[in-house]
């Protein structure tokens, strides 16, 4: 499994940027001294934004619950910076401690995004579904359902993801158009073209380079074929000349390059499959980016 939908996009859905419709609907007011931090956050300068948000929170005696949006954004910054434990702890604390149901839902979605980054799709999905039940804002509710559907796809069940996205689309809510757009291509996730690493390796064993060619790496396949033919020719020639030292050298090289060619066939197949999945996820990412 290559991974999930790009996490940065998931968190954009979970924790809106300044001016986003979800935040407007919540009537949230950021602390007046977070303007610079918000600018850094919007620009993706996560390290500096985290420093500014921490300064603001410390100025409030560390009361993260009284500054929910700066705290949510701080957790996202930590996530982007790779500190998943700190990010998950902050999101979880906010989800447990905040009184506003929509803010709790945002924290749950943020925590789900962290878990999804770590490959725990089942736990992430539970949090997304809990957020959809918790939220009173229809936009947040739809977005959490979309994330739950995508987490099912990320775990390998794209047909289920397609079905759930179509369900969100039929609810005619704020996220119905986005859900419908994603559903149009989500079903392709279970039908991506792929190559078998085993059979491509077997093909390269029978004819050096053929597994690479089958996987679309024509140049690598031709190099593998040419190298193995050349080394085989040199090995046979050295045997005919009774040159023991040269025979041992070219025999060892022939076996080594032949084995590498077989492994290369399997590796080319894996690369083909990863590329096809990455292209599919890129299509989903484009839709999600446009939604923000």
C-alpha angles and dihedrals in degrees: 000000000000096000141263136299107302107287096222089062092048091053091047086060092045100045112030124218121241111292095021117144093243092056091047091052090052091052089224119175118201120216108275092240096057096082095105092044090050090052091052090046092051090049092053093245091143100170095051093040090052090052092052094046090049090051090052093047093047088051087061090053091262094296101153093172091063090053103043101162096046087047093049090049092047089054090051091049090054089050092052090048091054098252093128096163094055091044094050092046091052095046091047093048091051092046090054099039109038118096098205109088094213093051090049088051091053090051091049091052090049091052089048091054091054092050090048090054088056091050097253095132095159094057091042090053091051090054093048091051090046089052091052090053092045100047122090094186109090093215093054090044092054093045092051090051090050090051090049090053092048091050088057088053093047089056089055104267103110094156088061090046090052092050093050093046090052088052091055090046092055092053089074092221131140091281098044095099092049091047091050091050093051093043090058091069103021091086089062089069092080093047104048115144110256142175126223111240090206096053093042089053089048090050091052089049090056096040116012113239096014094108090054092049091050088054092052098259096119096160092051089048093052091048091050092049094047094046094049093046092049095048091046091052092048091048093051091046092052090051091052090051092049090234101154099185093048091044091054091047096049092039090056092045092048093052092045095050092043091054090046089051092054091048089046090057091056092043091051090054092051090049091050091052093047091049093051091050092047090052090051092050090048089058090052091045091054091055092048092048091052089052090061 
